[in-house]
Amino acid sequence: AQKITQTQPGMFVQEKEAVTLDCTYDTSDPSYGLFWYKQPSSGEMIFLIYQGSYDQQNATEGRYSLNFQKARKSANLVISASQLGDSAMYFCAMRSYNQGGKLIFGQGTELSVKP
Amino acid sequence: EAGVAQSPRYKIIEKRQSVAFWCNPISGHATLYWYQQILGQGPKLLIQFQNNGVVDDSQLPKDRFSAERLKGVDSTLKIQPAKLEDSAVYLCASSYYRAEEKLFFGSGTQLSVL
């Protein structure tokens, strides 16, 4: 069975500091992808970053980086230099490519950036 | 590039009524998804289309929910009859290919069942 777990319902961070959002996953498929999406109060899901199971290096996209630890089955999102506009819900998601390929989501973490 | 369009933005109905949502994916995207997001939870996949064929509808409550994607472009999701527990945001997403990494999402339809 495929499963995504986010254990932090809410997080606070001071503006300009870095923050790590935790995500663990479970799949028996060796071929999978891990994603992070941001959902502001407007409701739209915004893609942030992607990591493939065979990628050797951690993915980075601007201020976002994904700390991929395959043996631990974790895919934590690191946001550097937090901004007020980063306040939103953050969802970790996974796609197992040999098991239908559907994108499943975790429960989400609500991030609040304090000025 | 235009994004994924959804309508209506909000809908309020009474239980046992019917409701329909519409989605227009990004031009050229072969794969279309409908997700249900209950307040405080992550989105749950209801149905996935590849062109106008269904790829996955394992979590679609087929006794009350139906979806179609005629001509492989627009899609409608219908609930008949609605229950209180159907109150949620219904998100539509699209991508080029089923294995494409990135899904593009619409703003969703917020449904309240009273």
Interface residues (C-beta under 8 A of the other chain):
Chain A: I4 G33 F35 Y37 S42 G43 E44 M45 I46 F47 Y50 G52 F91 A93 R95 Y97 G100 G101 K102 L103 I104 F105 G106 Q107 G108
Chain B: Y33 G40 Q41 G42 P43 K44 L45 Q48 V55 D56 V89 L91 A93 R98 A99 E101 K102 L103 F104 F105 G106 S107 G108 Q110
